[in-house]
Structure formats: structure tokens, C-alpha cells
């Protein structure tokens, strides 16, 4: 699963979820505290190297105090994501892998509880996140929702209707935007509602970019009702290139995400300074991603469409200046 940061930047520094050692290449069953060891400086380096994504673009332009908290959030979300997607202990049995991932996610949730009960988290990433929670007044629920989304990924691989997928996005994406608003000290019910629209749209854009990759991992995020409406089968999604039915489906889904993004866009106009820049960056990333899908004629099977840097930069400037 990926989030609306987005979170699909590849780590250059480690194999942190598998527990695989650089020197030995051996995989060991470890607790969550063993999975992430990057220093704050190295964390920012990894984020900065994740070029072409809206989160790193915004991060590089923000004041240091905001970068620190956003980096803490980034690595919390990355850790949560990879525990749910990548963790394995060498077993070929998928049931064993599921049990491992759920156990590690439970350990992560226990670290969240430690933050709010005054304890000390075991994971270095969670100790850093504890600073952000304390300094920015971040509530517990968004953190727990992100963990729950990854639990859901262990058991749910298909979404029959669009409302089913929306409810998943409420766990997997919307909490990220909510935490960002707390980091900037601008969280209000009205802004959170607009942010939820943006984050759901960004999550959808990620899913539409990665249809082939998700299918390879046994998951389909395209709603079943939409597949049926456009006459698409899972075999169609497994093809090397998209046929007419898949292209029509992806045109529909891309337009849906674009409308949702536009509904949340006025959030930018309610903000000033660094917060405005960050949210404009998220918005720009979503628009660039959707433009990339359209630029590939909605063939998301032939290759993963990624937003181009010039388009991303142009969208960022436009969103910041227009306030939407």
C-alpha cells in the first residue's frame, strides 16, 4: 500500500523491513524496533532523493522546523507501509507472512500507545514521531488509522464498490493530510474536510498508476462494480498493454480522481506561508500524476506513468499562486 505523501520512493540506505543485513544478506525475524535505523539527516537525504514526487518537492522548500516533523511523518508512514507490504521472515507460506506482518503492525500500534501514555517507544522512528506528536498536538487516531489500513491490506484484496474503496482511503490516505495540518498548526474541521478530498484523490491516483504492480501483489483497488460496468476482467488487467475496455475504465477513474482533487483544492487558498507551499505541492503532485496517466493514453499496464518534473513544478507554482 502507498499513501498520499506519496510513499513509493525506494529506500537507498537499507533493506529495513525484511531484516536483511547489508553485510550478510541474511533475513532474521526481528521486532519493529529493528527495522529502521536511519539518522534524521539520512532520512532527509532519502526523501530528497525520491525525485518526481510531490512530498519530496514540498519538503525541500520548507523551513527546517517543518521539514523535521514532515520527515518524521514520512518515515512513520513508510515504516507502516513496508511492514504491511514487505515484511517477511524467509517463509514461503503466505499465511505465515500474514501472521508476521500483523504481529509487527501490532508492535507498531503498541509504540503509538506508548507515545500517548507517556512511555518510550521502542522504534527509533516512533521516538522521533513522539517529538512531532508532542510539539504539534497530533492526535492518536490518524496514526492508528494508518496502521489499521495496513492490517486491512492483509485480509482485503478486492473492493466491490467505490464506497468500499473510499472507506479504505479514509484509513490509508486521509490521516496523512490530517497530520500535516497539525504539523503546520492549521487543523480545523473545514480544512480537514478539504484535505480528505485531496488525500483520497492522491491515493486513487497512486492506485491508478500502479494497477499492474498491485495485481502482481495479488491486489486490485479498481472497484469491482467499475470493472463490470466497463466489461473488464482480471485477465484484462494482467495483459502487457491496456485494451480499449481498460483504457475506458482508466479514463473514468482518472476523471473521478481529478474531480475529487479539484474539490479539495480550495484548501490551498485558506493557507499562508509554508503550509500553503506544502499543500500546493501535494496538489501539484496529484495533478502531475493524473496528467501522466492521460499522457500515456490511459495505458497503465504498459508501464507506470509518473509525473514529469517540469509539469510538477509548473503545477506547484500555479496552485500556490491561484490558491487552488
C-alpha positions as CSV (number, residue, x, y, z in Angstrom):
1,X,0.0,0.0,0.0
2,X,1.1,3.5,-0.7
3,X,0.0,6.7,0.8
4,X,-0.8,10.2,-0.3
5,X,2.6,11.6,0.6
6,X,3.1,9.6,-1.8
7,X,5.2,6.9,-0.3
8,X,6.6,4.8,-3.1
9,X,10.1,6.3,-3.1
10,X,12.6,3.5,-2.8
11,X,14.9,3.4,0.1
12,X,18.6,3.7,-0.8
13,X,20.0,3.1,2.6
14,X,18.8,-0.3,3.7
15,X,16.6,-3.3,3.5
16,X,14.9,-2.2,6.6
17,X,11.7,-4.2,6.6
18,X,12.9,-7.6,5.6
19,X,15.6,-7.5,8.4
20,X,18.2,-8.3,5.7
21,X,21.7,-7.3,6.6
22,X,23.8,-5.4,4.1
23,X,26.9,-7.4,5.0
24,X,25.4,-10.9,5.3
25,X,22.2,-10.7,3.3
26,X,20.6,-13.0,5.9
27,X,17.0,-12.5,6.9
28,X,16.1,-12.6,10.6
29,X,12.8,-12.4,12.4
30,X,13.0,-9.1,14.3
31,X,10.8,-6.7,16.2
32,X,9.6,-3.4,14.8
33,X,12.4,-1.5,16.6
34,X,15.0,-3.3,14.5
35,X,13.6,-2.3,11.1
36,X,14.5,1.3,10.8
37,X,17.8,2.9,11.9
38,X,18.3,5.9,9.7
39,X,19.5,9.1,11.3
40,X,17.5,12.3,10.8
41,X,20.0,13.6,8.3
42,X,19.9,10.4,6.3
43,X,16.1,10.3,6.4
44,X,16.0,13.8,4.8
45,X,18.6,12.6,2.2
46,X,16.4,9.7,1.2
47,X,13.3,11.9,0.9
48,X,15.2,14.4,-1.2
49,X,16.4,11.7,-3.5
50,X,12.9,10.5,-4.1
51,X,12.6,12.8,-7.1
52,X,9.4,13.4,-9.1
53,X,7.1,13.1,-6.1
54,X,5.1,15.8,-4.5
55,X,6.2,15.2,-0.9
56,X,9.9,15.5,-1.5
57,X,9.4,18.6,-3.7
58,X,7.5,20.3,-0.9
59,X,9.9,19.1,1.7
60,X,13.0,20.6,0.1
61,X,11.5,24.1,0.0
62,X,10.2,24.2,3.6
63,X,11.8,25.7,6.7
64,X,13.8,23.2,8.8
65,X,11.4,23.0,11.7
66,X,8.6,21.8,9.3
67,X,11.0,19.5,7.4
68,X,11.9,17.8,10.6
69,X,8.3,17.0,11.5
70,X,7.3,16.1,7.9
71,X,10.3,13.8,7.8
72,X,9.2,12.1,11.0
73,X,5.7,11.6,9.5
74,X,7.2,10.3,6.2
75,X,9.2,7.7,8.0
76,X,6.4,6.6,10.2
77,X,4.2,6.2,7.2
78,X,7.0,4.4,5.3
79,X,7.6,2.1,8.2
80,X,3.9,1.3,8.5
81,X,3.6,0.8,4.8
82,X,6.5,-1.5,4.5
83,X,5.6,-3.6,7.5
84,X,2.3,-4.2,5.7
85,X,3.7,-4.8,2.3
86,X,7.3,-6.2,2.5
87,X,8.0,-7.8,5.9
88,X,8.7,-11.5,5.7
89,X,10.9,-13.9,7.7
90,X,12.0,-16.2,4.9
91,X,8.9,-18.3,5.0
92,X,7.2,-19.2,1.7
93,X,3.9,-19.7,3.4
94,X,1.8,-16.7,2.8
95,X,-0.2,-17.4,6.0
96,X,3.0,-17.2,8.0
97,X,3.9,-13.9,6.3
98,X,0.5,-12.5,7.1
99,X,0.8,-13.5,10.8
100,X,4.3,-11.8,10.9
101,X,3.0,-8.6,9.4
102,X,0.1,-8.4,11.7
103,X,2.3,-9.0,14.7
104,X,4.7,-6.3,13.6
105,X,1.8,-3.9,13.0
106,X,0.5,-4.7,16.5
107,X,4.0,-3.8,17.8
108,X,3.9,-0.5,16.0
109,X,0.4,0.2,17.4
110,X,1.8,-0.5,20.9
111,X,4.5,2.1,20.2
112,X,1.8,4.6,19.4
113,X,0.1,3.8,22.7
114,X,3.4,4.4,24.5
115,X,3.6,7.8,23.0
116,X,0.2,8.8,24.4
117,X,0.6,7.1,27.7
118,X,3.9,8.8,28.5
119,X,6.1,5.8,27.7
120,X,9.1,5.5,25.5
121,X,8.6,3.9,22.0
122,X,10.9,1.0,21.1
123,X,11.3,2.1,17.4
124,X,13.7,5.0,16.7
125,X,11.2,6.1,14.1
126,X,8.5,6.2,16.7
127,X,10.6,8.0,19.2
128,X,11.1,10.7,16.5
129,X,7.4,10.7,15.8
130,X,6.7,11.2,19.5
131,X,8.5,14.5,19.3
132,X,6.2,15.6,16.5
133,X,3.1,14.4,18.4
134,X,4.2,16.4,21.5
135,X,5.3,19.6,19.6
136,X,2.4,19.7,17.1
137,X,-0.5,18.3,19.2
138,X,-1.1,15.4,16.8
139,X,-4.0,13.2,18.0
140,X,-3.6,9.4,18.1
141,X,-6.4,8.4,15.8
142,X,-4.7,9.3,12.5
143,X,-1.6,7.2,13.4
144,X,-3.8,4.3,14.4
145,X,-5.8,4.6,11.2
146,X,-2.7,4.3,9.1
147,X,-1.8,1.1,10.9
148,X,-5.3,-0.2,10.5
149,X,-5.2,0.3,6.8
150,X,-2.2,-2.0,6.6
151,X,-3.9,-4.6,8.7
152,X,-6.8,-4.4,6.2
153,X,-4.4,-5.0,3.4
154,X,-3.5,-8.4,4.9
155,X,-7.1,-9.5,4.6
156,X,-8.8,-7.5,1.9
157,X,-7.6,-7.6,-1.7
158,X,-10.7,-6.6,-3.7
159,X,-13.1,-3.7,-3.3
160,X,-16.6,-4.5,-4.7
161,X,-17.8,-0.8,-4.8
162,X,-16.3,2.6,-4.9
163,X,-17.7,3.5,-1.4
164,X,-15.8,0.4,-0.1
165,X,-12.6,1.9,-1.6
166,X,-13.4,5.3,-0.2
167,X,-13.6,3.9,3.3
168,X,-10.2,2.3,2.8
169,X,-8.8,5.7,1.7
170,X,-10.2,7.1,4.9
171,X,-7.7,4.9,6.7
172,X,-4.8,4.7,4.3
173,X,-4.6,8.3,3.0
174,X,-6.7,10.9,4.7
175,X,-4.9,10.6,8.1
176,X,-1.6,11.8,6.4
177,X,-3.2,15.1,5.4
178,X,-4.7,15.5,8.8
179,X,-1.3,15.1,10.5
180,X,0.2,17.5,8.0
181,X,-2.3,20.2,9.0
182,X,-1.5,19.6,12.7
183,X,2.2,19.9,11.9
184,X,1.6,23.4,10.5
185,X,-0.8,24.3,13.3
186,X,-3.7,24.9,10.9
187,X,-6.0,22.0,11.5
188,X,-9.7,22.9,11.6
189,X,-12.8,20.8,10.7
190,X,-13.3,22.7,7.5
191,X,-9.6,22.3,6.4
192,X,-9.6,18.6,7.4
193,X,-12.6,18.0,5.1
194,X,-10.9,19.6,2.2
195,X,-7.7,17.8,2.9
196,X,-9.5,14.5,3.0
197,X,-10.7,15.1,-0.6
198,X,-7.1,15.8,-1.7
199,X,-5.7,12.8,0.0
200,X,-8.3,10.4,-1.2
201,X,-7.7,11.7,-4.7
202,X,-3.9,11.2,-4.3
203,X,-4.4,7.7,-3.1
204,X,-6.6,6.9,-6.1
205,X,-4.0,8.4,-8.4
206,X,-1.4,6.1,-6.8
207,X,-3.6,3.1,-7.3
208,X,-4.4,4.0,-10.9
209,X,-0.6,4.4,-11.7
210,X,0.1,1.1,-10.1
211,X,-2.6,-1.2,-11.4
212,X,-0.1,-3.8,-12.8
213,X,2.1,-3.7,-9.8
214,X,-0.8,-4.1,-7.4
215,X,-2.2,-7.0,-9.4
216,X,1.3,-8.7,-9.2
217,X,0.9,-8.4,-5.4
218,X,-2.5,-10.0,-5.5
219,X,-4.5,-6.8,-5.0
220,X,-7.0,-4.9,-7.2
221,X,-8.1,-1.5,-6.0
222,X,-10.3,-0.8,-9.0
223,X,-13.8,-1.2,-7.7
224,X,-15.5,-4.4,-8.9
225,X,-18.6,-2.5,-10.0
226,X,-16.5,-0.4,-12.3
227,X,-14.7,-3.4,-13.8
228,X,-18.1,-4.9,-14.5
229,X,-19.5,-1.6,-15.9
230,X,-16.7,-1.4,-18.5
231,X,-16.5,-5.1,-19.2
232,X,-13.0,-5.6,-17.8
233,X,-11.8,-8.8,-16.3
234,X,-8.8,-9.6,-14.1
235,X,-7.2,-11.2,-17.2
236,X,-7.5,-7.9,-19.0
237,X,-5.6,-6.2,-16.2
238,X,-2.8,-8.8,-16.5
239,X,-2.3,-8.1,-20.1
240,X,1.0,-6.4,-21.2
241,X,-0.9,-3.4,-22.6
242,X,-4.3,-2.0,-21.9
243,X,-7.1,-2.8,-24.4
244,X,-10.0,-0.5,-25.2
245,X,-12.1,-1.5,-22.2
246,X,-9.3,-1.0,-19.8
247,X,-8.5,2.4,-21.3
248,X,-12.1,3.5,-21.0
249,X,-12.2,2.3,-17.4
250,X,-9.0,4.2,-16.6
251,X,-10.3,7.3,-18.3
252,X,-13.4,7.1,-16.0
253,X,-11.2,6.6,-12.9
254,X,-8.7,9.3,-13.7
255,X,-11.5,11.8,-14.2
256,X,-13.1,10.8,-10.9
257,X,-9.8,11.4,-9.1
258,X,-9.3,14.7,-10.8
259,X,-12.8,15.9,-9.8
260,X,-12.1,14.9,-6.2
261,X,-8.7,16.7,-6.3
262,X,-10.4,19.9,-7.5
263,X,-13.0,19.7,-4.7
264,X,-10.2,19.8,-2.1
265,X,-8.0,22.3,-4.0
266,X,-9.5,25.4,-2.2
267,X,-7.7,24.3,0.9
268,X,-4.6,25.9,-0.6
269,X,-6.3,29.4,-0.6
270,X,-7.0,29.1,3.1
271,X,-3.3,28.8,4.0
272,X,-0.3,31.0,4.1
273,X,3.4,30.6,4.0
274,X,5.0,27.1,4.4
275,X,1.6,25.4,4.9
276,X,0.4,26.8,1.6
277,X,3.5,25.7,-0.2
278,X,3.3,22.2,1.2
279,X,-0.3,21.6,0.3
280,X,0.2,23.2,-3.1
281,X,3.0,20.6,-3.5
282,X,0.7,17.7,-2.7
283,X,-2.0,19.1,-5.1
284,X,0.6,19.6,-7.8
285,X,1.9,16.0,-7.4
286,X,-1.6,14.6,-7.8
287,X,-2.3,16.7,-10.9
288,X,1.0,15.7,-12.5
289,X,0.3,12.1,-11.8
290,X,-3.1,12.2,-13.4
291,X,-1.6,14.1,-16.4
292,X,1.0,11.4,-16.8
293,X,-1.8,8.7,-17.0
294,X,-3.6,10.8,-19.6
295,X,-0.3,11.3,-21.4
296,X,0.1,7.6,-21.6
297,X,-3.4,7.4,-23.2
298,X,-4.6,5.7,-20.0
299,X,-2.5,2.6,-20.7
300,X,-1.4,1.9,-17.1
301,X,-0.3,-1.6,-17.9
302,X,2.5,-0.9,-20.4
303,X,4.5,1.0,-17.8
304,X,3.9,3.0,-14.6
305,X,3.1,6.6,-15.6
306,X,5.0,9.1,-13.5
307,X,4.6,12.9,-13.3
308,X,7.4,14.7,-15.1
309,X,9.4,17.3,-13.1
310,X,8.6,20.3,-15.3
311,X,4.9,19.5,-15.1
312,X,5.2,19.1,-11.4
313,X,7.0,22.4,-10.9
314,X,4.5,24.2,-13.1
315,X,1.6,22.8,-11.2
316,X,3.2,23.7,-7.9
317,X,3.6,27.3,-8.9
318,X,0.1,27.5,-10.4
319,X,-1.6,26.0,-7.3
320,X,0.4,28.2,-4.9
321,X,-0.4,31.4,-6.8
322,X,-4.0,30.6,-7.6
323,X,-4.7,29.2,-4.1
324,X,-6.4,26.1,-5.6
